[in-house]
Amino acid sequence: MAQSTLIQQVSRPGVYVFEAPMGLGKTEAALYAAYQMLANGQASGIYFALPTQLTSNKIYERFNDFLNQVLAEDCSHRSLLLHANAWLFDTELGEEGRPGGAWFNQSKRGLLAPFAVGTIDQALMAAMNVKHGFVRAFGLVGKVVILDEIHTYDAYTSTLLDALVSLLRELHCTIIILSATLNQERRQGILNRSVTSTGYPLITASQNDEHTAREVSVSAGTNSSVEIVIKSDESVAIEQVLLCAEQGQQILWIENTVKEAQQRYLDIAARAADLGVACCLLHSRFTANDRQQIEDKWVSLFGKAGWKERHKQGRILVGTQVLEQSLDIDADFMVSRFAPTDMLLQRLGRLWRHSETPRCSEATPQAWVLAPALGAAIEAPEANFGASAYVYSPYVLCRSLEVWQNMKHIDLPKDIRSLIERTYVSRTEQNTSMSRWLRELEEGNRHRKGLNTLRQLARIGLSEGGNTLPESKAQTRYSESESYEVLLLKAMTRNRAGDTATLTLLNGVQIELPLQRHKLTKPEWRQRTAELMRQIVNVPQGDNPNALSMETLKSFGLGHCFYLGNPDWPEDESILRVALVDASDRLQGVEHNDIHDKHTLEYRDDLGYRVIKNRGNR
């Protein structure tokens, strides 16, 4: 069994790469291997690192359940949740963890706690040239560091990751790396050891005092076959989805952009309601409050907790990449926009995930993939892949489409290794267009930087020869464009005396903010700030509302809850954006100012933050 084999292999500090299909229990295997190292006195704690705040939030609950099983009842330790917004959760260390208080609660020192869950970013800064980076490194000494979903990282973060693994070896750590879709070249780069095996599932082990790697193939158990249907017409897919949902099937539809997911939801939702089918949308541009409500309900319905509910009606969950990873959801039928091979495989891991899941009699394991014709895609990827060609590299999309274009079915997990290697193996391109897309992948274009530049930028962040960066300036992910925090409210008013502002949240709850900080205690400010943070939506540059002056926002007490920017800036514009949601769901300015120069903006609790392009601005 793959899980027991990993536990046997993890016997001393070193690097252990566990490649296995989605749903095989990699998380549990890693945790019990870590427990074994703790029990043997070869590790001092555990840090579980994941790619996103959402996934770390989900694992946090499972990790604490694990600790309850393995720690003595009188042990006071529990895990901390470490990421940029972790303070919103109840993870502080008593009074020492109050906002603005003890340094111990800050993420750099939170790594000193014996058990912690967080994003990969918190660990990566231990290897970067950042202020107090040594504290992070010290906090990881001798621990078991579990790095999950490694396949998700780009060239920039992957360069930092390789440096982190090397550092952790020097710190006598045990590093357990989990991935469902890692190619051989990338595995070799992480280990800095030669690898040759094409087995899958596979455990690659290299203890810290070894200069070679052991590759151990393990049994994956029973293969499952999924029928693959390639379609270019999304309208046909919509009809199929409605038909399957009317039969009672539970369906996932995954798009590559928020805008496309919103449009699919609008295409489907009204018709689904007429058929007695439930429909929902999930993506990254909801407020934390709305997103949590959606996740709590729909992840439960599509997971084991919802087995008793599945027969009551068909359901359609439309979403973006947030549905790809670290969510234990199980669909009867799936539609996915075309994406790189590893992403498609991740999505297929949400289809017929558990053999014991109750399903309606008409359901068969089938996925429809929305993709253009290969020849047209190679000649004009942006025209044929659409917005996906701006999310993913056109070269990688074309290489992936070569592999998938004639596929009728896929056997999981047997086919995973060959699909990944056929997509990503290096080759010389003879086709003129493919040669061009490969060159753009390596060297970049006007939309994105190339692999070579990304690796070089990452090396600069690792270099000890340059200036030490504050953590706020250290980039662990590379983005071509900025994102903005938008605070959404129903209303903002000041009392007659002008010393208190009242902010009305989207759910009607009112929060009073004194304009003088001393009027509230630190815990009271923390509570108000946490409530307001749950009304924030992160949006890309270009979709954000127009800026307000810092003085305007300070006049509503927001300067006590948010960093508004440097007051010495000539523009004196706040980096925080604020918008009011009116009765028709449209966004308007705080002082009746224009909210956007070109487009209409709206927010709905079923659609999220939406940009409606006005005519003449298409």
C-alpha positions in Angstrom: 0.0 0.0 0.0 1.3 3.4 -1.0 0.7 5.0 2.5 2.5 2.3 4.5 5.4 2.3 2.0 5.9 6.0 2.6 5.9 5.5 6.3 8.5 2.8 6.0 10.8 5.0 3.8 10.7 8.0 6.0 13.1 6.8 8.7 15.7 9.6 8.9 15.9 13.3 8.0 16.0 13.7 4.2 13.9 14.6 1.2 11.0 12.3 0.3 8.8 12.9 -2.8 5.5 11.1 -2.8 3.8 11.1 -6.1 0.3 9.5 -6.1 -3.1 10.2 -7.6 -5.7 12.4 -6.2 -7.8 10.9 -3.4 -5.2 8.3 -2.4 -4.6 9.8 1.0 -1.2 11.5 0.6 -2.0 14.0 3.4 -2.7 11.3 5.9 0.3 9.3 4.9 2.6 12.4 5.3 1.1 13.2 8.7 1.7 9.7 10.0 5.2 9.6 8.6 5.8 12.8 10.4 4.4 11.3 13.6 6.8 8.4 13.3 9.8 10.9 13.1 8.5 12.7 16.2 8.0 9.4 18.1 11.5 8.3 17.2 13.0 11.6 18.5 14.2 12.6 15.0 12.0 15.6 14.6 10.9 18.5 16.9 7.7 19.5 15.2 5.7 19.7 11.9 5.1 22.5 9.5 2.5 21.8 6.8 2.8 24.1 3.8 0.2 24.5 1.1 0.0 26.8 -2.0 -3.0 29.0 -1.0 -4.7 30.4 2.0 -7.9 28.5 1.1 -6.1 25.1 1.1 -4.2 25.9 4.3 -7.5 26.8 6.0 -9.0 23.4 4.9 -6.0 21.4 6.0 -5.8 23.3 9.4 -8.9 21.5 10.6 -7.7 18.1 9.6 -4.3 18.8 11.1 -5.8 19.6 14.5 -7.8 16.4 14.4 -4.6 14.6 13.7 -2.9 16.3 16.7 -5.8 15.4 19.0 -5.2 11.7 18.1 -1.4 11.7 18.6 -0.7 14.1 21.4 -1.3 13.4 25.1 -4.5 14.9 26.5 -2.6 17.2 28.8 -0.4 18.6 26.0 -1.2 22.3 25.4 0.2 22.5 21.9 -2.1 22.9 19.0 -1.4 24.1 15.5 -1.1 27.7 14.4 -2.5 28.9 11.1 0.1 31.0 9.3 -0.7 33.2 6.3 -1.4 36.8 5.6 -4.9 36.7 6.9 -4.6 34.0 9.5 -5.2 36.5 12.3 -8.8 36.6 11.2 -9.1 33.0 12.7 -8.9 32.1 16.3 -5.3 31.0 16.2 -3.6 33.6 18.5 -1.7 32.5 21.6 -3.9 34.0 24.2 -3.3 37.6 25.3 0.2 37.5 23.7 -1.5 37.2 20.3 -3.5 40.4 20.3 -3.2 42.6 17.2 -0.3 45.0 17.4 0.9 43.2 20.5 3.4 40.4 21.0 5.8 39.7 18.2 5.3 36.0 18.9 2.0 35.9 16.9 3.6 37.3 13.8 4.1 34.8 11.0 7.9 34.9 11.1 7.9 33.8 14.7 4.9 31.6 14.4 7.1 29.1 12.7 8.7 28.6 16.1 5.5 26.9 17.3 5.9 23.1 17.3 3.0 22.5 15.0 1.8 24.9 12.3 -0.2 25.0 9.0 0.2 27.7 6.5 1.1 28.8 3.0 4.4 27.9 1.3 5.2 31.6 1.3 5.9 31.6 5.1 8.6 28.9 4.6 10.1 30.3 1.4 11.0 33.5 3.2 13.4 31.4 5.3 15.5 31.0 2.2 15.2 34.5 0.9 17.2 37.6 1.8 14.6 39.2 4.0 14.7 40.9 7.3 14.4 38.3 10.2 14.6 35.5 7.7 17.0 33.8 10.1 14.1 33.6 12.6 12.0 31.6 10.1 14.9 29.3 9.4 15.6 28.8 13.1 11.9 27.9 13.5 12.1 25.1 11.0 15.3 23.5 12.3 14.8 19.7 12.8 11.1 19.7 11.9 9.2 17.7 9.4 8.2 20.1 6.7 5.4 18.9 4.4 5.1 20.7 1.1 1.8 19.9 -0.6 0.5 20.5 -4.2 4.0 21.1 -5.5 2.9 20.9 -9.1 1.1 24.2 -8.8 4.2 26.4 -8.8 5.6 28.5 -11.7 9.3 28.9 -12.6 9.7 31.8 -10.2 8.4 30.1 -7.1 9.9 26.8 -8.2 13.4 28.4 -8.1 12.7 29.6 -4.6 11.4 26.2 -3.6 14.6 24.4 -4.8 16.6 26.8 -2.6 14.3 26.1 0.4 14.7 22.4 0.1 18.5 22.7 0.0 18.3 24.9 3.1 16.1 22.5 4.9 18.5 19.7 4.3 21.2 21.8 6.0 18.9 22.3 8.9 18.5 18.6 9.4 14.8 18.7 8.5 12.7 15.9 7.1 11.0 17.2 3.9 8.0 15.4 2.6 6.9 16.6 -0.8 3.4 15.6 -2.1 2.3 15.9 -5.7 -0.2 14.1 -8.0 1.3 15.4 -11.3 5.0 16.1 -11.1 7.2 15.5 -14.2 10.6 13.8 -14.0 12.6 16.9 -14.8 11.0 18.8 -12.0 11.4 16.0 -9.5 15.1 15.8 -10.3 15.4 19.6 -9.8 13.8 19.5 -6.4 15.9 16.6 -5.2 19.1 17.8 -6.9 19.7 14.0 -7.4 19.5 12.0 -10.6 16.2 10.1 -11.1 15.2 7.6 -13.8 12.0 5.8 -12.7 8.8 6.2 -14.7 6.7 4.3 -12.1 3.5 5.7 -10.7 2.7 6.0 -7.9 6.3 6.6 -6.8 8.2 7.4 -3.7 11.7 9.0 -4.2 13.8 9.0 -1.1 17.1 10.8 -0.5 18.4 11.0 3.1 20.5 14.0 4.0 23.8 12.1 4.1 23.1 10.4 0.7 24.1 11.7 -2.7 21.8 9.3 -4.6 18.0 8.8 -4.6 16.1 5.6 -4.1 13.0 5.3 -6.3 10.3 2.9 -5.0 7.3 2.1 -7.1 4.1 1.3 -5.2 0.8 -0.2 -6.1 -2.0 2.3 -6.9 -4.7 -0.3 -6.3 -7.6 -0.4 -8.8 -7.5 1.7 -12.0 -10.6 3.6 -12.9 -11.5 4.6 -16.5 -13.0 8.0 -17.4 -14.5 8.6 -20.7 -13.2 11.8 -22.3 -15.3 13.8 -24.8 -13.6 16.8 -26.5 -16.1 19.5 -27.6 -15.6 22.9 -29.1 -19.2 24.1 -28.6 -20.0 25.1 -25.1 -23.8 25.4 -25.9 -23.9 21.7 -26.5 -22.2 21.1 -23.2 -24.7 23.3 -21.4 -27.6 21.2 -22.8 -25.8 18.0 -21.6 -25.2 19.4 -18.2 -28.8 20.3 -17.7 -29.9 16.9 -18.9 -27.6 15.1 -16.5 -28.6 17.3 -13.6 -32.3 16.8 -14.3 -31.6 13.0 -13.9 -30.2 13.8 -10.4 -26.4 13.9 -11.2 -24.0 16.1 -9.2 -22.0 18.1 -11.8 -18.8 20.3 -11.8 -18.2 22.9 -14.5 -14.7 24.4 -14.2 -13.6 27.5 -16.1 -10.2 29.2 -16.2 -11.3 32.8 -15.5 -13.7 34.3 -13.1 -15.5 36.2 -15.9 -16.1 33.0 -17.9 -17.3 31.2 -14.8 -19.8 34.0 -14.1 -21.1 33.9 -17.6 -21.5 30.1 -17.5 -23.4 30.4 -14.3 -25.7 33.0 -15.8 -26.2 30.7 -18.8 -27.2 27.8 -16.6 -28.8 29.0 -13.4 -32.2 30.2 -14.5 -32.8 27.1 -16.7 -31.6 24.9 -13.9 -34.1 26.4 -11.4 -37.0 25.7 -13.8 -35.9 22.0 -13.8 -35.7 21.8 -10.1 -31.9 21.7 -10.2 -29.7 23.6 -7.7 -26.9 25.7 -9.2 -24.1 27.6 -7.5 -20.9 29.6 -8.4 -17.6 29.5 -6.6 -14.5 31.6 -7.3 -12.0 33.9 -5.7 -14.0 37.2 -6.0 -16.5 36.8 -3.2 -16.2 38.4 0.2 -14.9 36.1 2.8 -18.4 35.9 4.4 -20.1 34.9 1.2 -17.4 32.5 0.1 -17.4 30.7 3.4 -21.2 30.2 3.2 -20.9 28.8 -0.3 -18.1 26.5 0.6 -19.7 25.3 3.8 -22.8 24.3 1.9 -21.5 23.1 -1.4 -18.3 21.4 -0.4 -20.4 19.5 2.1 -23.0 18.6 -0.6 -20.4 17.3 -3.0 -18.4 15.6 -0.3 -18.9 12.6 2.1 -21.1 14.7 4.4 -23.6 15.1 1.6 -24.1 11.5 0.6 -27.5 11.4 2.2 -28.6 14.5 0.2 -27.3 13.5 -3.2 -30.5 11.7 -4.3 -32.8 14.6 -3.5 -32.0 16.7 -6.6 -29.4 17.3 -9.3 -26.8 20.0 -8.6 -24.4 22.0 -10.8 -21.4 23.7 -9.2 -19.7 26.2 -11.5 -16.3 27.4 -10.6 -12.7 28.3 -11.4 -9.3 26.7 -10.4 -10.4 26.9 -6.7 -12.2 23.6 -7.3 -9.0 21.9 -8.5 -7.1 21.1 -5.4 -7.3 20.1 -1.7 -11.1 19.9 -1.8 -12.6 16.5 -1.1 -15.5 16.9 -3.6 -16.9 14.2 -5.8 -18.8 14.8 -9.1 -20.8 12.4 -11.2 -20.1 14.4 -14.4 -17.7 17.1 -15.3 -17.2 19.8 -17.9 -13.8 21.6 -18.0 -12.4 24.4 -20.1 -9.2 23.1 -21.6 -6.1 23.6 -19.4 -2.5 22.2 -19.2 -2.4 18.5 -18.7 -1.5 18.6 -15.0 -4.4 20.9 -14.3 -6.8 18.7 -16.2 -5.7 15.7 -14.2 -6.2 17.6 -11.0 -9.8 18.4 -12.1 -10.4 14.8 -13.1 -9.5 13.9 -9.5 -12.8 15.4 -8.5 -14.8 13.0 -10.7 -15.9 9.7 -9.3 -13.4 10.3 -6.5 -14.8 7.7 -4.1 -16.1 4.3 -5.2 -18.7 4.1 -2.4 -20.3 7.5 -3.2 -24.0 7.0 -4.0 -24.9 8.0 -7.5 -28.0 8.0 -9.7 -28.3 5.0 -12.1 -27.8 7.1 -15.2 -24.4 8.4 -14.1 -21.2 7.2 -15.8 -17.6 8.5 -15.3 -17.4 11.0 -18.1 -15.7 14.4 -18.6 -16.3 16.8 -21.4 -13.3 19.0 -22.2 -14.0 22.3 -24.1 -11.1 22.7 -26.6 -10.4 24.1 -30.0 -9.0 22.2 -33.0 -5.3 21.6 -32.6 -4.2 23.2 -36.0 -6.1 26.4 -35.4 -4.9 26.6 -31.8 -1.2 26.3 -32.9 -1.6 29.0 -35.5 -3.5 31.5 -33.3 -3.7 30.4 -29.6 -5.1 33.7 -28.3 -8.0 33.6 -30.8 -8.8 29.9 -30.2 -8.1 29.4 -26.5 -9.5 32.8 -25.6 -8.8 34.1 -22.1 -7.1 30.8 -21.2 -4.1 31.8 -23.4 -3.6 34.7 -21.0 -3.9 32.5 -17.9 -1.6 29.7 -19.2 1.3 29.6 -21.6 0.1 29.1 -25.2 3.0 26.7 -25.8 2.0 24.6 -22.8 -1.7 24.7 -23.9 -0.7 23.5 -27.4 1.6 20.8 -26.1 -1.2 19.6 -23.9 -3.8 19.7 -26.7 -1.5 17.5 -28.8 -1.8 14.9 -26.0 -5.5 15.2 -25.4 -7.0 15.9 -28.9 -7.8 12.3 -29.9 -8.3 10.9 -26.4 -11.4 8.8 -25.9 -10.8 7.6 -22.3 -8.2 7.8 -19.6 -7.2 5.2 -17.0 -6.4 6.7 -13.6 -3.8 6.5 -12.2 -2.1 4.3 -14.8 -2.0 7.0 -17.5 -1.0 10.0 -15.3 2.8 9.6 -15.7 2.8 9.1 -19.5 0.4 12.1 -20.0 2.6 14.4 -17.9 5.9 13.3 -19.6 4.4 13.5 -23.1 3.3 17.1 -22.4 6.4 18.4 -20.7 9.4 16.5 -22.0 11.8 19.0 -23.6 12.1 18.9 -27.4 13.2 20.9 -30.4 10.3 22.4 -32.3 10.2 22.1 -36.1 6.8 23.8 -36.6 7.4 27.6 -37.0 4.4 28.6 -34.8 5.3 26.1 -32.0 8.9 27.3 -32.2 7.6 30.9 -31.7 5.4 29.9 -28.7 8.3 28.0 -27.1 10.6 31.0 -27.5 7.9 33.2 -25.9 7.6 30.7 -23.0 11.3 31.0 -22.4 11.9 34.6 -23.2 8.5 36.2 -22.6 6.4 38.7 -24.5 4.5 41.9 -23.8 1.9 40.1 -21.6 4.2 38.0 -19.5 7.8 37.4 -18.5 9.6 34.3 -19.7 11.0 31.4 -17.7 14.6 32.7 -17.9 13.6 36.1 -16.5 11.5 34.6 -13.8 14.3 32.3 -12.6 16.7 35.2 -12.6 14.3 37.4 -10.6 13.9 34.6 -8.1 17.7 34.3 -7.7 17.9 38.0 -6.9 15.5 37.4 -4.0 17.8 34.7 -2.8 21.0 36.6 -3.2 22.8 37.7 0.0 24.7 40.3 -2.0 21.8 42.7 -2.4 19.8 44.8 0.1 17.9 42.8 2.7 14.2 43.2 1.9 11.4 43.8 4.4 8.9 41.0 4.3 6.2 43.2 2.8 8.4 43.7 -0.3 9.6 40.1 -0.6 7.9 38.3 -3.5 7.3 34.6 -3.1 5.0 34.6 -6.2 5.4 36.6 -9.3 2.5 38.5 -10.8 2.5 40.6 -13.9 -0.2 42.9 -12.5 -1.2 44.2 -9.1 -4.3 43.3 -7.2 -6.4 45.6 -5.1 -8.4 45.1 -1.9 -11.9 46.4 -2.3 -14.0 47.0 0.8 -17.7 46.5 0.0 -20.4 48.1 2.2 -24.0 49.1 2.0 -23.6 52.5 3.6 -21.1 54.9 5.4 -22.3 57.7 7.6 -21.0 60.1 10.3 -22.9 61.1 13.4 -23.8 64.7 14.0 -20.9 65.3 16.3 -18.5 64.1 13.6 -16.6 61.9 16.0 -18.0 58.5 15.0 -18.7 56.8 11.7 -21.2 54.0 11.1 -20.5 51.4 8.4 -23.3 49.2 7.3 -22.2 45.7 6.1 -23.7 43.9 3.2 -25.8 41.7 5.6 -27.2 44.9 7.3 -25.0 44.7 10.4 -23.7 48.1 11.5 -20.3 48.8 12.9 -19.3 52.0 14.7 -15.8 53.3 14.3 -14.7 56.2 16.5 -12.4 58.6 14.7 -10.1 58.7 17.8 -8.2 55.4 18.3 -8.1 55.6 22.1 -11.9 55.3 22.3 -11.6 51.5 21.7 -9.3 48.9 23.2 -7.0 46.8 21.0 -9.3 43.7 21.2 -12.3 45.9 20.2 -10.3 47.3 17.2 -9.3 43.8 16.3 -12.9 42.6 16.3 -14.1 45.4 14.1 -11.2 45.0 11.7 -11.8 41.3 11.4 -15.5 42.0 10.5 -14.5 44.5 7.9 -11.8 42.3 6.4 -14.5 39.7 5.7 -16.1 42.3 3.4 -13.0 42.5 1.3 -12.7 41.3 -2.3 -9.3 41.1 -4.1 -9.6 42.2 -7.7 -7.0 42.6 -10.5 -5.7 46.0 -11.7 -8.2 47.5 -14.2 -11.2 46.0 -12.4 -10.8 48.1 -9.3 -12.9 51.1 -8.3 -11.4 54.6 -8.5 -9.2 55.6 -5.6 -10.3 57.9 -2.8 -8.0 60.2 -0.8 -6.5 58.9 2.4 -8.1 61.8 4.2 -11.6 60.8 3.0 -11.2 57.3 4.3 -9.6 58.5 7.6 -12.7 60.6 8.1 -14.7 57.4 8.4 -12.2 55.8 10.9 -10.8 53.3 8.4 -7.2 54.4 9.0 -7.4 52.6 12.4 -8.3 49.3 10.6 -6.4 49.3 7.4 -3.1 50.5 6.0 -4.2 53.2 3.6 -0.8 54.0 2.1 2.1 56.5 2.5 0.8 59.9 3.4 3.8 61.5 1.7 2.7 60.3 -1.7 2.0 63.3 -3.9 -1.3 61.9 -5.1 -2.5 61.2 -1.5 -4.6 58.3 -2.8 -5.4 55.3 -0.7 -4.4 51.9 -1.8 -7.6 50.6 -0.2 -10.6 50.8 -2.5 -14.1 51.3 -1.0 -17.4 50.9 -2.8 -21.1 50.9 -1.8 -23.4 48.3 -3.1 -26.8 49.8 -3.9 -30.2 48.2 -4.0 -29.7 47.1 -7.6 -26.3 45.5 -6.8 -24.4 48.2 -8.6 -21.3 49.7 -7.0 -21.2 53.4 -6.4 -18.7 55.8 -4.8 -18.6 56.9 -1.2 -19.1 60.5 -2.1 -21.2 60.0 -5.3 -18.0 59.9 -7.3 -17.6 57.7 -10.4 -16.7 54.2 -9.4 -14.9 53.3 -12.6 -13.9 55.3 -15.7 -15.0 52.7 -18.3 -17.2 50.0 -16.9 -20.1 49.2 -14.6 -19.2 47.3 -11.5 -21.6 45.2 -9.4 -21.6 42.7 -6.5 -24.1 39.9 -6.0 -23.9 37.2 -3.3 -24.5 34.6 -6.0 -22.2 36.1 -8.7 -19.5 37.8 -6.7 -17.6 40.9 -7.9 -18.5 41.5 -11.6 -17.2 43.9 -14.3 -19.8 44.7 -16.9 -18.2 46.3 -20.0 -20.1 49.3 -21.2 -20.7 49.6 -24.9 -17.9 51.5 -26.6 -15.4 50.1 -24.2 -15.1 46.6 -25.4 
